[in-house]
Amino acid sequence: MPIQIALDSLKQAASGTANSATFLRGDNAFSSTFSSPVLSGTATGTYTLGGTPSLTATALTGTIAAARLPAGCVLQVLQTTTDTQQSTTSTSYVDVSGLSVTITPSSASNKVLVRYRINVSTATHNNMGAFQILRGSTAVGNGAVAGRRACHSAFRGQFSDANPHETTSGEFLDSPGTTSATTYKIQYVADHSTIFVNRDQSNGASNNYPTPLSQIIVMEIAA
């Protein structure tokens, strides 16, 4: 009977899921191994009966499945940058060369956060450039007021500056609804004069004329 009481006490002190046989030795010792319900791979460490199980960081191997992570976690991050100097006079949207990135979501219910920053200038002080995000061939995140140009962000030259140069940026939380490879890119359009990217109008060859870097970043967000 004393042996039975000791065994019951040990059973109550143990926690987790036993995946090997327990046994009673002559010294009344209790032995069991436990498997983690979250981690895949191999976990090794010391479990003390009657205490709190603990594992050292170096004892864990494998990965945590994306499906186990809570909503709002960032699952992957991708970036494309370009310092290509380019321009357009088009009054219809055209691609910003080199500013696209492809992401493959791990779940169709997850979202994709798109961020971009573009260095832009214009040939005249009252010209405007507008920018939009494309998912495949579909514009996402645009404002759309009747009678106005639909865009995600815009830049207009200042009347006090004959050679304006600024940065435009934007971000949008998209719901692509797919696990297929999905490409996001940035397009731009001019009002009535030239819009430049990664250069100013005069584009001289000296330190007075910048050659900035533009970028697009996409992040998969767990739903």
C-alpha positions in Angstrom: 0.0 0.0 0.0 2.8 2.6 0.7 4.2 1.8 -2.7 0.8 2.5 -4.3 0.5 5.8 -2.6 4.0 6.9 -3.8 3.1 5.9 -7.3 -0.2 7.9 -7.3 1.7 10.9 -6.0 4.2 10.7 -8.8 1.4 10.4 -11.4 -0.3 13.5 -10.0 3.0 15.4 -10.2 3.7 14.5 -13.8 2.2 16.7 -16.6 2.2 16.4 -20.4 1.6 13.5 -22.6 3.5 10.3 -21.9 4.6 8.5 -25.0 6.7 5.7 -23.3 5.8 3.2 -20.6 6.1 4.2 -17.0 7.5 1.7 -14.5 8.2 1.2 -10.9 11.8 0.3 -9.9 13.0 -0.8 -6.6 13.8 2.7 -5.6 10.3 3.8 -6.4 11.6 6.1 -9.3 9.3 7.2 -12.0 10.4 7.7 -15.6 8.5 9.1 -18.6 9.1 11.1 -21.7 6.8 13.8 -23.0 6.1 15.0 -26.5 5.3 18.7 -27.3 1.9 19.4 -28.9 3.3 22.6 -30.6 6.9 21.9 -31.8 7.7 19.6 -34.6 11.2 18.1 -34.6 13.1 16.9 -31.6 13.0 18.3 -28.0 15.3 17.1 -25.3 15.6 18.3 -21.8 15.1 17.5 -18.1 11.7 17.0 -16.6 11.5 17.1 -12.8 8.5 15.3 -11.3 6.6 17.5 -8.9 8.2 20.6 -10.4 7.9 22.7 -13.6 9.1 21.0 -16.8 11.9 23.1 -18.4 13.8 23.1 -21.7 16.9 25.0 -22.6 16.8 26.9 -25.9 19.5 24.9 -27.4 17.5 21.7 -26.7 14.8 22.6 -29.3 15.1 21.8 -32.9 12.6 21.9 -35.8 10.1 24.6 -36.7 6.8 26.0 -35.4 4.0 25.5 -38.0 2.5 28.7 -39.3 -0.9 27.5 -38.5 0.1 27.4 -34.8 1.0 31.1 -34.7 -1.6 33.6 -33.4 -3.4 36.1 -35.7 -1.3 39.2 -36.5 2.1 37.4 -36.6 4.4 38.1 -39.5 5.1 34.9 -41.3 7.4 36.1 -44.1 8.9 39.4 -45.4 10.1 40.1 -48.9 11.7 43.2 -50.4 12.7 44.6 -53.8 14.7 47.8 -54.2 15.7 49.8 -57.2 17.9 52.8 -57.9 17.1 52.8 -61.6 16.6 56.3 -62.9 13.4 56.5 -64.9 10.6 58.8 -66.0 7.2 59.0 -67.7 4.9 61.4 -69.4 2.1 58.9 -69.7 -1.3 60.0 -68.6 -2.2 56.3 -68.1 -0.6 54.2 -65.4 2.6 52.4 -66.3 5.0 50.2 -64.2 7.7 51.7 -62.1 10.6 49.6 -63.5 12.2 47.2 -61.0 9.6 47.8 -58.3 7.7 44.5 -58.0 7.9 41.6 -55.6 6.3 38.1 -55.6 5.0 36.4 -52.4 3.4 32.9 -52.0 1.0 33.0 -49.0 0.9 29.9 -46.8 -2.8 30.2 -46.3 -5.6 31.7 -48.4 -7.1 33.4 -45.3 -3.9 35.3 -44.5 -3.3 38.9 -45.5 -0.4 40.7 -47.2 0.8 44.0 -46.0 2.3 46.0 -48.9 4.5 49.0 -48.2 6.4 51.2 -50.7 8.6 54.3 -50.7 9.5 56.1 -54.0 11.8 59.0 -54.6 10.1 61.3 -57.1 10.5 64.6 -58.8 8.8 66.6 -61.6 9.8 68.7 -64.5 7.4 71.6 -63.6 6.3 73.1 -60.3 2.6 72.5 -60.9 2.8 68.9 -62.3 1.4 65.9 -60.4 2.4 62.3 -60.2 0.1 59.6 -58.9 1.0 56.1 -57.7 -1.0 52.8 -57.2 -0.4 49.3 -56.0 -1.2 46.4 -58.3 -1.9 42.8 -57.3 -1.4 41.0 -60.5 -3.4 43.2 -62.9 -5.8 44.5 -60.2 -5.3 47.9 -58.5 -5.7 47.6 -54.7 -6.0 50.3 -52.0 -6.9 53.2 -54.3 -9.1 56.1 -53.3 -11.9 56.5 -55.9 -13.8 59.7 -55.8 -16.1 60.3 -58.8 -14.5 62.6 -61.3 -11.0 62.4 -59.7 -7.9 60.2 -60.6 -7.9 57.0 -58.6 -4.6 56.5 -56.8 -3.0 55.3 -53.6 -0.6 58.2 -53.1 0.3 61.3 -55.1 3.0 64.0 -55.4 2.6 67.5 -56.7 5.3 70.1 -57.3 5.4 73.1 -55.1 4.9 76.5 -56.7 7.9 77.9 -54.8 10.2 75.3 -56.2 11.1 75.0 -59.9 12.7 71.6 -59.5 10.8 69.8 -56.7 12.1 66.5 -55.3 10.4 64.5 -52.6 9.4 61.0 -51.4 6.0 59.4 -51.7 5.0 56.3 -49.7 2.0 54.2 -49.0 0.9 50.9 -47.4 -2.2 48.7 -47.7 -3.3 45.5 -46.0 -4.5 43.3 -48.8 -6.5 40.0 -48.8 -5.3 38.1 -51.9 -7.3 35.0 -50.9 -4.8 32.5 -52.5 -1.8 30.3 -51.8 -0.5 30.8 -55.3 2.5 33.0 -56.1 1.2 36.6 -56.1 3.0 39.6 -57.6 2.7 43.1 -56.3 4.1 46.1 -58.1 3.9 49.9 -58.2 2.6 52.0 -61.2 2.7 55.7 -61.8 1.1 58.3 -64.0 1.8 61.9 -64.9 -0.6 64.9 -64.9 0.7 66.9 -67.9 4.5 66.9 -67.7 7.4 64.5 -66.9 7.5 62.6 -63.6 11.0 61.3 -62.6 11.8 58.4 -60.2 15.2 58.2 -58.4 16.4 61.4 -59.9 15.6 65.1 -60.2 14.9 67.0 -63.4 18.4 68.2 -64.2 20.1 65.0 -63.1 23.6 66.4 -63.0 26.7 64.3 -62.4 27.8 65.6 -59.0 27.0 65.2 -55.3 24.4 68.0 -55.6 22.2 65.6 -57.6 20.9 62.6 -55.5 20.4 59.0 -56.7 18.1 57.6 -54.1 16.8 54.1 -53.5 13.1 53.2 -53.9 11.6 50.0 -52.4 8.5 47.8 -52.1 8.1 45.4 -49.1 5.4 42.7 -48.7 4.7 40.8 -45.4 2.4 37.9 -45.0 0.2 38.3 -41.9 -1.4 35.4 -40.1 -5.2 35.6 -40.1 
